[in-house]
Structure formats: structure tokens, C-alpha cells
Amino acid sequence: MKNFYKFGAFIVFSMFFMFDANADEWADKDCKEYEELIGGLVWLSGETLDMSDKARKANKEKEAKELFDASFALAQMASNHTNVYAQFCD
């Protein structure tokens, strides 16, 4: 029961702070630079995927897997940054 009261208090107090959690838009220059960063991540992800494909065709499976994992991570980073861009720049 004690945990229930703690949880209830957390919910009530977090509601007060939730209304103050609005995001201001960033300056156009900052948004442009951020957009270019996202574009670079997408490009690098594609290049790494091409390198992975070439390594796989050359029967270098370990290298191909590492490059594919790197490509996937870069794509995830681009996706995450796109969400931030949509929040602050759109």
C-alpha cells in the first residue's frame, strides 16, 4: 500500500510539471545545420550498406555483418534525430 501512495504522489506531481514541458522552436540556421547532419547520417548509412553488400559478395561474412550493423545503427540515429527535428523545427 505504501508503494501505491508513492506512485499516486508521483503521478499527481508529474501532472504539474507536464504542463510546463512545451518545446520552443529552434532558429532557422540551427534547423538547417541539423537537417544537414541528418542527411549525412542517412548518406553514411547507405554507403555502409553498400560496403556490407560488397563484402558479402566477396564472402567476407564477418566484415559484412559488422558493416550491416553499423549501417543499421546509423539509420536508427538518423531516425531519432528526425524525431527531434520534427519536434523543434517543423
N, C-alpha and C positions, 0 to 999 in steps of 0.2 A: 504494500500500500504506500510505503514511503517513496518508492520509485515512481509510482503513479502521480504523487503530488509534485515531485521534481519535474517529471515530464510535463505535467499541466502548467507549472510555472514557466517552464522553458517556452512552451507554445504561446502563452499569454505575453511574455516579454518580447518574444521574437516578432509578434504581430506589430508592436510599436515601432520596431526598427525597420520592418519591412516597407513601411510607407515612405521611408526616407531613402530607399535604395534605388533611386532613379539615376539613369546614366545621362550625362551631358554629352553632346556631340563633340567630336574632335575637330580641329582645324583642318581645312581642305588640304593643306600641304602635308600634314601628318597622315591623312587618309590616303593621299596619293602614294606616299612612301610605303605605307603599309600594304597597299594594293600591289605595288611592285614586289615587295617581299613575298607576298602570297603567290604571285606569278612565278617568281624564281623558284619557290618550293615545288610548284606544280611542274615546271620545266625540268627541274632536277630529278623529280620522281619519275618522269617519263624517260629521261636519259638513263637513269639507273635501271629501269625496267628493260630498256633495250640492251643494256650491258648484260643483264641477267639472261636474257634470251640468247644472246650470242655465246655466253659461257655455257649455257645448257646445250646448245647445238655443238659446242666443242667438247662435250662430255666432261665438263668441269662442274660436277653437281654441287660440290660444297661451295664453290665460289658463286654459282648461280643462286643457291639458296640464300647466301648472305646478301647478295645484291638485291634479290627479291624482297627480303626482309627490310632492307634499307629503303627500297622504293615504297614499300607499304608504310613504313614509319613516316617518310616524307609526305606521303599522301594524307596520312592522318593529321600531321602537323598543319598542312595546308587547309584541311577541313576545319580544324579547331580555330585557326586564325581567321578563316572565312566567317565563322560564327561571331567572333569578336568584332570583325569588320562590320558585319550586319547590325550589330548592337550599337556601335559607336559612330558609324559613318553613313549609314543609309538614312 
